[in-house]
């Protein structure tokens, strides 16, 4: 793989393309084009984050609470509109800060400070898949321990993570709770994605896509529906996390909880969440 600094023009080209696609489609050019590139990128990430949060949240709530009412979630466990509104308020306060992380990731990548590469043919398909697997394992490990320490270190829990854990019952959890964190809490849990860039050769666009996939994923794992697809850390596992506070710290999979002894299986423990 070439020196990342040699890729700088391609990284800049990609960022400018993504900015033009989203900002150019939604805003008049005079409103965003004069902004510094860092601000353009932040604005693009912010608008993209809002769209992702609201579109995925409203569609999923409509599907499980109205279209499939009483199919997936019993009527008495459907969260109130007030609970969902309060979750949206918390998420909106944090969203501008969340969007700094992908913006900084792009900035440091453009300046050649990471091991990112811009095109798949820079490393080949096999190497891309191997690096992606290592990246995902690193992120899974990092998020698990970051999340666990946010529980175990009492000041971190009290001043950061408790904001999210006020939603601790099925009738208060909703897809909109997925991003309802203290801003620093949300950034800390996502930061393994950025740390990985300094260690693992990573496809630039894949990294950005995975950061936004986080938004869809966290919506899914707060809907209280147990998908029961091993080894995926579905909502059934994560609902247990919200009701026991001591289990299922993992993110995409249950592997870290299995390895470190914090796994609790909803299919084996149904009806005993305390």
C-alpha positions as CSV (number, residue, x, y, z in Angstrom):
1,X,0.0,0.0,0.0
2,X,1.3,3.5,-0.9
3,X,2.1,6.2,1.5
4,X,-1.3,7.6,2.7
5,X,0.0,11.2,2.0
6,X,0.1,10.2,-1.7
7,X,-3.6,9.5,-1.6
8,X,-4.5,12.9,-0.3
9,X,-5.9,14.3,-3.6
10,X,-8.2,11.3,-3.9
11,X,-9.4,11.6,-0.3
12,X,-10.1,15.3,-0.9
13,X,-11.9,14.4,-4.2
14,X,-14.1,11.9,-2.4
15,X,-15.0,14.3,0.4
16,X,-15.8,17.1,-2.1
17,X,-18.0,14.6,-4.0
18,X,-20.0,13.5,-1.0
19,X,-20.4,17.2,0.0
20,X,-21.7,18.1,-3.4
21,X,-24.1,15.1,-3.6
22,X,-25.9,15.8,-0.2
23,X,-25.5,19.5,0.3
24,X,-26.0,20.3,-3.4
25,X,-29.2,18.3,-3.5
26,X,-30.7,19.9,-0.4
27,X,-29.3,23.4,0.0
28,X,-28.7,26.3,-2.3
29,X,-25.0,26.5,-3.2
30,X,-24.6,30.0,-1.8
31,X,-25.4,28.7,1.6
32,X,-22.7,26.1,1.9
33,X,-20.1,26.6,-0.9
34,X,-18.4,29.6,0.8
35,X,-17.9,27.6,4.1
36,X,-14.4,26.1,4.9
37,X,-14.2,22.5,3.8
38,X,-14.2,21.2,7.4
39,X,-17.5,23.1,8.0
40,X,-18.9,21.7,4.7
41,X,-18.1,18.2,5.8
42,X,-19.5,18.7,9.3
43,X,-22.8,20.1,7.8
44,X,-23.0,17.2,5.4
45,X,-22.6,14.7,8.2
46,X,-25.1,16.6,10.4
47,X,-27.8,16.6,7.7
48,X,-27.0,13.0,6.8
49,X,-27.2,12.0,10.5
50,X,-30.6,13.8,11.0
51,X,-32.0,12.1,7.9
52,X,-30.8,8.7,8.9
53,X,-32.1,9.1,12.5
54,X,-35.6,10.4,11.6
55,X,-36.2,8.3,8.5
56,X,-35.1,5.0,10.1
57,X,-36.7,5.8,13.4
58,X,-40.1,6.9,12.1
59,X,-40.3,4.0,9.5
60,X,-39.4,1.4,12.1
61,X,-41.8,2.8,14.7
62,X,-44.6,2.9,12.1
63,X,-43.9,-0.7,11.2
64,X,-43.7,-2.2,14.6
65,X,-46.1,0.0,16.6
66,X,-48.8,0.6,14.0
67,X,-48.7,-1.6,10.9
68,X,-47.7,-4.7,12.9
69,X,-49.3,-3.6,16.1
70,X,-49.4,-6.4,18.7
71,X,-47.4,-8.7,16.4
72,X,-43.9,-7.9,17.5
73,X,-44.5,-5.8,20.6
74,X,-47.5,-6.2,23.0
75,X,-49.7,-3.2,23.3
76,X,-48.8,-2.6,26.9
77,X,-45.1,-2.4,26.1
78,X,-45.4,0.2,23.3
79,X,-43.6,3.4,24.5
80,X,-45.7,6.6,24.8
81,X,-45.3,9.4,22.4
82,X,-44.0,11.5,25.3
83,X,-41.2,9.0,25.9
84,X,-40.2,9.0,22.2
85,X,-40.3,12.7,22.1
86,X,-38.0,13.1,25.0
87,X,-35.6,10.6,23.4
88,X,-35.6,12.7,20.2
89,X,-34.8,15.8,22.3
90,X,-31.8,14.2,23.9
91,X,-30.6,12.9,20.5
92,X,-31.0,16.3,18.9
93,X,-28.9,18.0,21.6
94,X,-26.1,15.4,21.0
95,X,-26.3,15.2,17.2
96,X,-24.1,18.3,16.4
97,X,-21.4,16.8,18.6
98,X,-21.7,13.3,17.2
99,X,-21.1,14.6,13.7
100,X,-17.7,16.0,14.8
101,X,-16.3,12.4,14.9
102,X,-16.7,11.5,11.2
103,X,-15.7,15.0,10.3
104,X,-12.5,14.7,12.2
105,X,-11.9,11.2,10.7
106,X,-12.1,12.7,7.3
107,X,-9.9,15.6,8.2
108,X,-7.1,13.4,9.6
109,X,-7.4,11.0,6.7
110,X,-7.1,13.8,4.1
111,X,-3.9,15.0,5.8
112,X,-2.3,11.5,5.6
113,X,-2.3,10.8,9.3
114,X,-4.1,7.5,9.1
115,X,-3.6,4.1,7.3
116,X,-6.6,4.7,5.0
117,X,-6.6,4.0,1.3
118,X,-9.1,5.4,-1.2
119,X,-9.8,2.7,-3.7
120,X,-10.3,-1.1,-3.5
121,X,-7.8,-1.8,-6.2
122,X,-5.1,-0.1,-4.0
123,X,-5.0,-3.4,-2.0
124,X,-7.1,-5.9,-3.9
125,X,-10.4,-7.6,-2.9
126,X,-8.9,-10.3,-0.7
127,X,-6.8,-7.8,1.4
128,X,-9.8,-5.5,1.6
129,X,-11.9,-8.3,3.1
130,X,-9.2,-9.3,5.5
131,X,-8.5,-5.8,6.7
132,X,-12.3,-5.2,7.0
133,X,-12.6,-8.3,9.2
134,X,-9.7,-7.1,11.4
135,X,-11.3,-3.6,11.6
136,X,-14.7,-5.0,12.6
137,X,-13.1,-7.2,15.3
138,X,-11.1,-4.3,16.7
139,X,-14.2,-2.0,16.8
140,X,-16.3,-4.8,18.4
141,X,-13.6,-5.2,21.1
142,X,-13.2,-1.5,21.6
143,X,-16.9,-0.7,21.9
144,X,-17.5,-3.6,24.3
145,X,-14.9,-2.4,26.7
146,X,-15.8,1.3,26.3
147,X,-19.4,0.4,27.0
148,X,-18.5,-1.8,29.9
149,X,-16.3,0.8,31.5
150,X,-19.0,3.4,31.2
151,X,-21.0,1.1,33.5
152,X,-18.2,0.0,35.8
153,X,-16.5,3.4,36.4
154,X,-19.1,5.1,38.6
155,X,-18.5,8.8,37.7
156,X,-18.6,7.9,34.0
157,X,-21.9,6.2,34.5
158,X,-23.4,8.9,36.7
159,X,-22.4,11.9,34.6
160,X,-22.5,10.3,31.1
161,X,-24.1,6.9,30.6
162,X,-27.0,7.3,33.0
163,X,-28.6,9.7,30.5
164,X,-29.2,6.8,28.2
165,X,-30.2,4.3,30.9
166,X,-33.3,6.2,32.0
167,X,-34.9,4.2,29.3
168,X,-34.7,0.8,31.1
169,X,-38.0,-0.9,30.5
170,X,-39.7,-2.2,27.4
171,X,-42.4,0.4,27.5
172,X,-39.8,3.2,27.5
173,X,-37.4,1.8,24.9
174,X,-38.0,2.8,21.3
175,X,-35.9,3.1,18.1
176,X,-35.5,6.8,19.0
177,X,-33.6,5.8,22.1
178,X,-30.7,4.5,19.9
179,X,-29.0,7.9,19.8
180,X,-30.3,9.4,23.1
181,X,-26.9,9.7,24.8
182,X,-24.9,12.4,26.5
183,X,-22.8,13.7,23.6
184,X,-19.5,12.6,25.1
185,X,-20.9,9.1,25.8
186,X,-21.9,8.7,22.2
187,X,-18.5,9.8,20.9
188,X,-16.6,7.6,23.3
189,X,-18.6,4.5,22.2
190,X,-17.9,5.4,18.5
191,X,-14.3,6.4,18.9
192,X,-12.9,2.8,18.3
193,X,-13.9,3.4,14.7
194,X,-11.5,6.4,14.5
195,X,-8.7,4.7,16.5
196,X,-8.7,1.8,14.1
197,X,-7.7,4.2,11.2
198,X,-4.3,4.6,12.8
199,X,-3.7,0.9,13.1
200,X,-5.5,-1.0,10.4
201,X,-5.4,-0.2,6.6
202,X,-9.0,0.8,6.0
203,X,-11.0,1.7,3.0
204,X,-12.0,5.4,3.4
205,X,-15.6,5.1,2.1
206,X,-16.2,1.9,4.0
207,X,-15.2,3.6,7.2
208,X,-17.6,6.4,6.6
209,X,-20.4,4.0,5.7
210,X,-19.9,2.0,8.8
211,X,-20.1,5.1,11.0
212,X,-23.6,5.8,9.5
213,X,-24.6,2.2,9.6
214,X,-24.1,2.5,13.4
215,X,-27.0,4.9,13.4
216,X,-29.3,2.3,11.7
217,X,-28.0,-0.5,13.9
218,X,-28.5,1.4,17.2
219,X,-32.1,2.1,16.1
220,X,-32.6,-1.6,15.5
221,X,-31.3,-2.8,18.9
222,X,-33.6,-0.6,20.9
223,X,-36.9,-1.8,19.4
224,X,-37.3,-4.7,21.9
225,X,-37.7,-7.3,19.2
226,X,-35.6,-10.4,19.6
227,X,-34.4,-11.4,16.1
228,X,-32.7,-14.5,17.4
229,X,-30.1,-14.6,14.7
230,X,-26.8,-16.0,16.2
231,X,-24.3,-14.4,16.7
232,X,-26.0,-11.0,16.2
233,X,-26.4,-8.8,19.2
234,X,-30.1,-8.2,18.5
235,X,-32.6,-6.1,20.4
236,X,-33.5,-9.1,22.6
237,X,-30.0,-9.1,24.0
238,X,-29.8,-5.3,24.3
239,X,-33.2,-5.1,26.1
240,X,-31.6,-7.3,28.7
241,X,-28.8,-4.9,29.0
242,X,-31.2,-2.1,29.7
243,X,-33.0,-4.1,32.4
244,X,-30.1,-5.7,34.2
245,X,-27.2,-3.2,33.6
246,X,-24.7,-6.1,33.9
247,X,-25.0,-8.0,30.7
248,X,-24.7,-7.8,26.9
249,X,-22.4,-4.9,26.5
250,X,-21.5,-5.9,22.9
251,X,-22.4,-4.1,19.8
252,X,-22.8,-6.0,16.5
253,X,-22.3,-9.5,18.0
254,X,-22.4,-11.4,21.2
255,X,-18.8,-12.7,20.9
256,X,-17.2,-10.3,23.3
257,X,-19.8,-10.9,26.0
258,X,-19.4,-14.7,25.5
259,X,-15.6,-14.3,25.8
260,X,-15.6,-12.1,28.9
261,X,-18.5,-13.7,30.7
262,X,-21.2,-11.1,30.5
263,X,-23.6,-12.8,28.0
264,X,-27.2,-13.3,29.0
265,X,-29.4,-15.1,26.4
266,X,-33.0,-13.9,26.1
267,X,-34.2,-17.2,24.8
268,X,-32.9,-18.9,28.0
269,X,-34.0,-16.2,30.3
270,X,-37.3,-15.0,29.1
271,X,-39.5,-13.6,31.8
272,X,-36.7,-13.3,34.3
273,X,-35.4,-9.9,33.5
274,X,-34.6,-8.3,36.8
